[in-house]
Amino acid sequence: MAGPPAPAVPPDLPVVIVGGLHTDARRAAVARLLADVPGSVALHHDLATAAAGTVVRTIRDASGLLDAGEAPLVNDCACCALREDLVPELERLRDAGGTRLAVVELWDSVEPKAMAEVVTAGGLTVTGVITAVDPALVLPYLGNGDDLADGGLAAAATDQRTVADTFARQLEYAPVLAVAHSPEADDEDRELLAQLHPTAHQVPIGQATEAGSITEAGSTTEAGPADGPAVPTPRLRPPAPLAPLARAALAGFDVEAAAAAQHPACALLPAEADAHGVSTLVWNRRRPFHPERLYAALEDLTCAAARSRGRFWLADKPDTLFHWDAAGGALCVESAGPWLASLPDAAWEMVPPVRRAAAALDWDAEHGDRCQHLVFTSPGLDRDGLARLLESCLLTDAEYAAGRDAWQRLPHAFDTLLEV
């Protein structure tokens, strides 16, 4: 006897995540998607109401508000409430049918990486991640070292992020940038944006809505019988091509590849550039840093550029890969695990292939994948002065020749910073 029929598999629901601290640009990008993709809806959780104990959820389409509700706080964390509520709401939209694209509009300081991973882990398909930016605001936001909490932008009571580092992560994670039309932006602003994220696909957006992508039905008239009237014959016009932002939203997105592209061991960092008053310095060396001299230079190095990032190694900790991440005059240094060269061969099988491939491309016969790879991007960058300062922090010839045992006896200047 045949068993009960298998439950119907709900149709897939494409999900695009749109984020960014530039609120007006983000809203313009969402409005563009709703106008350009018939059957699309935008889901937004407003975390500004968290102080009152709830998060307000709204769902809207191009015509206006469709639904509103509240999600209670989880562990006094507005972002946790968003995580708990987002996937069930997307599943409800999927199961109801009729939605061609779900646009998840993130609240100001919510970072797209976390939400893309939440949605994917929930069994839904993220087809795009977009960060909306106003070019005229890129430098002011990168230079803003204020805590998010000072501006009412913290996602939890324990949120210690700054405006600058949050904006930098939002910008650099997304493969697509929706660039708002900004009369105040000049060539330097646009060049800074291009150098900060040179691999991004930039899609200009403005206030006017581009031609829609609605499939229209028309008819042609064919002659009827000789003694009868003409007979209308239905004819479908081919679908209008999707507008650029809609194409980007549906192009596909690989969460694992995006995470790997942010990992300091294999990050896709900017290349050398110098145009319109903006420079990017890429500094590569194989010799380790002297921990005490580098520590003494941290303030000058951090303030030398609007944005700097990369990986480095210290002579007293030769097996540890350190991550350098600076914006807004603040620096975050943290351990990112071991260099591959410090691992036994058997452990390599546990390392993601993309990490092994990145190491192989930059392998040194003596030091393996250990290296200094720091990238500094800024208007008015003093490239020569910065390079001289970095060089002065390396081991001298005599210190280098003393060997690893001597290196590890150097002052452990970073232990306090690393909370070792």
N, C-alpha and C positions, 0 to 999 in steps of 0.2 A: 504494500500500500504506500502510495506516494506521501511524503511528508508535506508539511505546510510550505507554501511558496516562500522563497527567500525574500526578505524585505527589500523593497526598492532602494537602490543607492541614490541618494539625493544628487542632483546635478552639481558640478563644481561651481564655486563662486569665486571669481577673480577678486583679489583684494590688493589695493594699492595704498601704501602708507604715505601720507603727506605731512611733513613736520617742518619745524623751524621757529626760531625766536622772533623772526620778522613777521609779526602777526598779520599786517595788511597784505604782504606778499603771499603768505600762506592761504589766507582767505580768498585772494584773487585766483590762486592756482586751483583751489577746490571748486570755486564757482566756474572756472573754465572747464574742468572735467565734467561737472554736472551738466553744463550746457552742451558739451561736445559728445557725450556718451549717453544716448537715450536709454532709459531704464537704470541709470546709475543713482545711487543714494550715498549720502555722506553721514558717517557716524562720528560723533564728537563727544568726548567726556570733558566737561569743564571742571578743572580741579581748583578753580578760584574759590569755589564754595566749600572747600574742605574744612575751613575753620568752623563752619556751622555743622560739621559732622556728616556731610553727604557730598557725593559727586553727581553733578547733573549730566544726564545723558540725553542727547538729542539726535534725531534721525531726520534728515531732510533730503529733498530732491531739488531739481532746478526751479520748481514752482513754489517751494517754501517748506515749512515745518510739517513733518508727517507724524512724529511721535516724540514724546518727552517723558523722562522718568528719572528716578534717583537710584544710585548705587551706594549702599552704606560703606563707610570707611572700613578698611581691614587693618587691624593693628595700628590704628591712628595714622595710616599711610594712604594718601590719596592715590599714589601710583599703584599701590597694591590693589586698591579697589578697581582701578582701571584694568589691571591684569585679570582679575577674577570675573569681571563683567564683560570684557570685550569679546572673547571667543564665544560664549553663549549667545550674545546678540548677533554675531556674524552667522552662527549656526542657524539661528531662527530666520534670518534673512535668506540664507541658502535654502532651508527646507520649505519656506513659503513660496519660493520660486518667483520668477518675474524680475529679479534684479540682475542686471547685466554686469555691473561693476560696483563693488563696495569700496567707497573712499573713506579710509580711516584718517580723519583729521586729528592729529595729535595736539594736545595742549602745549602751550609755549615751550616749557622746559623739558618735556618728555623726549627722550632720545629714541630715534627710529630703530637702532640696533636691537634694543630690548624688546620692542613691540613686534618687530619682524620675527624675532625668535619665538615669542609667545604665540603669535598667530600660526606660524609653521608647526610648532609643537602641538597645537590644537587640531592639527589635521587639515587645515585650510591652506589655500595656495596664494602666496604672495607673488603677484606678477610685476610689482614695481615698488620702488622706494624713491620718493622725491623730497628734496629739501628746497623750500622756497626762500629766495634771498632778494634783498634790495641791495644792489651793488654799492650804493652810497653809504650803507650802514655796516659794511663788512669790517672796515678798519675800526670804527668806534666800538663795535661789539667785541672784536678781537682784543682791543685794548682795555676792556672793562673788567677789572679784577674784582668787582663787587660780588659778594655772595648773593646767590639767587634769593635767599631769604630776605635780604634787604629790600628787594623789589617786589616782594610778595609772589615770587616765582618758584619757591621751594615745593617739591612734590611730597615731602615728608618732614617731620620735625627734626629728623637727623640728617637732612639733606645739606651737605657742606660744599656742594659744587659752586663754581663761580659762573658768571655770565660768559666769560671768555672761553673757558674750557668746555662748557656745554655747547656753545655755538660752534666751536671747532669740531667737536665730534659729530654734531648734526650735519655740518657741511661736508666732512670728509667721508662719512659712511655712505651717503647716498650716491648712486651712480648717475642720477639725473638731478640737475638743478633747474628749478623753475625760476627764471630771472625776471623780476618785475621791471617794467618800464619806469625809470627813475630820472627825471630831468636834472636832479642834483648830482648824479654820478658822472665822473669824468673818466678819461682814459686810464688814469692811475688806479681808480677804483676797479674798473673792469679787468685791468691787468693783474691786480692783486688777487682777484677772484680766480682768474685763469691759472695763476701760478700756484695758488693754494691747493687746487684740485684739478690738475691738468688733464686727467682722464675722464672727467665728468662730461656728460652730454648736457649742454646748456640749451634750454628751450625758452625763448623769450615769451613773456606773457604781458598783457596790458589790460586795460579796462574793457576794451571792445571785445566781444565774443567773435571768435573766428567762425567761418562757415560751418554749420552743423554737419553731423554725419548721419542724418536720418535717411533711412531707405524709403524712397517714395514710390508709390504705385501710380502709374498713369494708364492711358489707354490709347490705342490707335484705332482708326476706323477703316475697316475693309469693306469693299463693295459687297452687297448682299446679292441675292438672286436678281435676275434682270427685272422681275416684276415686283421686287420688294425693296424696302428701305435698306440703307446701309446698316451693317451689324457691328457694334463696338466689340473689339477683341482686346481682352486684358493684356497689358504689357508691363512687365516689371523693369523699372530703371535699375541699372547696377548700383550697388551701394556707393555712396560718396566716400572717398578715402577718409580715414580718421585723421583728425587734426594732430599736429606733432606731439602735444602733451598727452593726448589720449593714446597715441601709439606707444609712447614711452611708458605709460602706466600699464600697458598690457604686454610689454615686450618680454617679460620673464625676469625672475630674480633668484639668485642662488644664495641662500642664507649662509651656508658653510663657506663659500668662496668670499663672501663679503666680510665674514669674521676673520678669515685668514688674511685678507688684504689690510686689516687693521692691526694684526699681531706684529709686534716690533721685530720679530725674527724674519718675517717675510713681507712686511708692509710694502705697498706700492707707493713709495715716497716720490715727491716731485724731483724733476731733473734740474740741472743748471739753467738759469734764465736771467735775462737782464733786459727790460724794456719799459718804457714809459715811467721811468723813475723807480721801478720795483725790481728787486733782485732776489734770486734764490741761490744760496751758496750750498753746495753739496760737499761735505768734508769727509773724506775716507782716509783712514790710516790703519796700519796693522799693529803698531806699538801701543801698549797699554798706557792708561792714564796713571799719573802719580796721584793717589787719592787725596793727599793733603793739598796739593796745588790746585787740583780741579775743584775741590770743595771751596777753597778761598776765592775762586773765580766765578762761582755759580751766579752771584748776583749780576755781575757784568754780562755774563753769557745769556742769562735769562732776559735781561732788558735790551739786548742787542738787536732783537728782531720781534716783530709782531707775533710771529709763530715759529716755533722750532720743535723738532721731533726726531726720533731715531733710536738707535741702540748703541751701547758702548760697553767697554770692559775696563775694570779697575785692576791694577797690578796686584793688590792685596787680596782680591777675590777673583782669580783668573777663570774659575769654572762657572761664574754667574753672568748671565746676559741681563744687562740693565736697560730699562726703558726710560727714555728722555721725552718728556711731554710738557711743553711750556706755551703759555698764552696769557695775555693780560698781566704780564709782569710776575706771574707765579709759575713755579716749576714743580712738576711731580716726577720724582725718581722712584722707581720700584723694580724689584726683581721680577724678571719674566721667565724664570726657570733656568736650567742649565744650557750652556752652549752644546751643540751636538758633539763637538770634538771632545767634550768631557765625559761623554756617555760610553759605556761598553757597547760593543757591536750588537749584542743581543737586544739591547734596549731600543735600537733604531727602528725595529719593527713596530714599536708602539708610537712612533712619531708620525704625524700626518704626512702623507706624500708631498703636499705642497711645501711643507717645512723642509723636508729632505731635498726637494728640488731646488729651493732657494739657497740652501747651504752649498749644494753641489756647484751652483753657478758662481759662487764667490769663495771657493775653497782655497785655502793657502796651505802649502806644503808643511810649514812650520806650526802655524797656529790654527789650522782648520777654518771654522767659520767665525772665530773670534775676530772682531774688528771694531773700529769706530766708524759709524755711519750716521752722521748728524746733518740735518737739513734745516737751514734758516731762511725764512722768507719775510721780506719787509720792504716798504718804501724806504728810500734813503739808507739802505744797508751799507755799513762800512765793511766791505768784504775783506779788504787787506788787514784792517785792524782786528777783525774777528778771527781771521785765520791765524794771525800772529799769537793772539791770546790762546787759542786752542792748542797751537803747537807748543807753547810754553808750559802747558799742563801735562804733556807726555813725559815719559821717563827719558832722562838724558842718556847719552851713549854709555856712560859709566854705570848708571843705574840699570840700564837694560842688560849690560854685559854681566852684571852680578848674578843674574839668574833668578829662577822662580822662587827658590827658597828664601832669597833675600827680599824679593818683592813682597812675600807674604808676611814679612816682619815689619813692613812699612806701617805708619800710623793708620788705624782703621777709621778714617775721618768721617766716613759715611754711615757708621753704625747708628748714630743718633738719628739721622735723617730717615734711615731705613727701619728704625725701631727694632734693631737686632738685639 
